[in-house]
Amino acid sequence: MGKSLGKRAGMKDANRSVTMPRIVVVYCRNAVSSAAELLEGPYTVKGLNAFFAALPCSSKIEPSYLLKILADGADGVLVVACPEGHCRFMVGNVRAEKRVNYVRSLLDKAKMGAERLTLERGENLTEKDLLSLAQRRVEPLKILGPNPMKGDGK
């Protein structure tokens, strides 16, 4: 993978953070640069704990999976899809966007804040690009505060 931009951390370390939001980045493998290694697992960078997970296509993201990520204590979820019109499965990224918007509406109704979940589009993204997208989510999540589903023991 080359030089890592962030310090690899264990999930227990990511869960212990009180001051840094924990963001799970779920991304389409087709959105990353072919030269880039697939970024998987936990990373700690300035101001945030991130966990990266690759999907074969962003259309594989299901509302129940997004809600489970939040129920497991993530402060936010970022879904990264390829640009509209560039999906190798034709409309997979459009499906992903619809699913993300549906879960955002549920979060809004539950008064948890739709901003806990976002979708970004990109292509030929590098590790640095994915980390940058995650870092852009820090301030909105700090405004929302910690995920209310975390509970005392998480």
N, C-alpha and C positions, 0 to 999 in steps of 0.2 A: 504494500500500500504506500510505501514511501514514508516521508516524514508526517507524523500525525500532528494535526493542529491542536488537538485537545488531549488531555490526560485521560487515559482509559481508567474507568472507575468501576467498582462493583455495584450491582443494583442496590445492595444494602446501603452503600454510601449515598447513592442518588436518592434513596427513600428518606434518609436522615436529614437532608438539607431543609432548613427552616427558612433561610433567607433567599435561596436560589430556586426559582421555579423548575419543576421537572417537566420536560416536554418530550413526548414520544413523536418521532418523525417516521411516518410510514410512507415509503416512496416506491414509485414504479421503477423497475429495473431499466426500462427503456428511457427513462428521463435522465439517467446518469451517463457520463462520458464512457465510451467503450474502453478507454485507456484507464479509467478509474477502477480501483478495486471496489467491490461492493462494501459499503460501510454498514456494519452490523454491530449491535451491542451498545453498551453504555459509554458515554464520553462526558467529560467535564471540561467546559471552557469558561472563560470569564463571564460570570454572572448567570450561568445556567448549567443544569444537569440535563443531558439529552440521552435518549435511547433511540437508536436507529434500527429499523426493520425494513427489509426489501420485500416487495411483492412482484410476482411476474407481470402483473398489470394492475393499475390502480382500481380497475373494476372489481377486483377480488375483495376490496374492502366492503365489509357488511356493517350495517348500523349496529348490530349486536356487538361486533368486535370493537367498534369505536366507543360504545358505552362501557364495555368491559375494561378498556384501557383507562378510562376515567374512574370507573368503580375501583380499579386497582390502585388508584392514588395519583395518577398523572395530573398535573395542573393544567396541561394543555396537550392537544394533539394537532399535528400538522401533517396533512396528506399532500404529497407532492406527486402530481400527475404530469404526463407529457402534454404538450400543447394541443389544443383542440385541432382536429384534422390530422394529427400525426400519430394517432394510436394505431398500433399494429393490429388491434382487434376492432378497428373501425370506430366504435363509439364507446369504448371502455372508459375513457376519461370523462365522457359526458355522464355515463352511469355513476361514476364515482362522485362527480359534482352534485348530482341529484341526491345521492345518499348522504353526502356531507351536509347539504342544505336541510335535508329532513332531520338529521340528528341535531343540527343547530337550532331548528325550530323546537325540538323537544327540550333542549337545554334552556332555551329562552322561556318556555312554558314552566319549567321547573325552577326558574329564577336563579339558574347557575351561571348564566352568561353564555350566549352563543359564541362569543369570542374565544372560548376555550378550545374551539375546533375551527380550523381554517384549511383551505385548499389553496395551494400555489401550483402554478404550471411552469415547466421548464424543460429544456433539453440540453444534453451534453453537460450536465451539472457535475461538478467535482465535489470532493469531500469538503473543500472550503466553501463552496456554494451552498451545500446542504446545511453546514454549520451556520453560515450567515443567515439563511432563511429561518433557522431555529432561533438565532439570537434576536431577530426582528420581532419575535413573539414575546420576548421577555417583558417589555414595558406594558403591553395590554394585559398580560397575565398578572403582573404586579398590581395593576389597578383593580382587577377582579379579586385579588387576594387568593389565599390557598384554596384548593379544591375542597368544597365542603364534604365530599364523600370520603376524604382521607381518614377521618376519625382520629382518635387519640393514639392508637397503637400503630399507626402506619406511617 
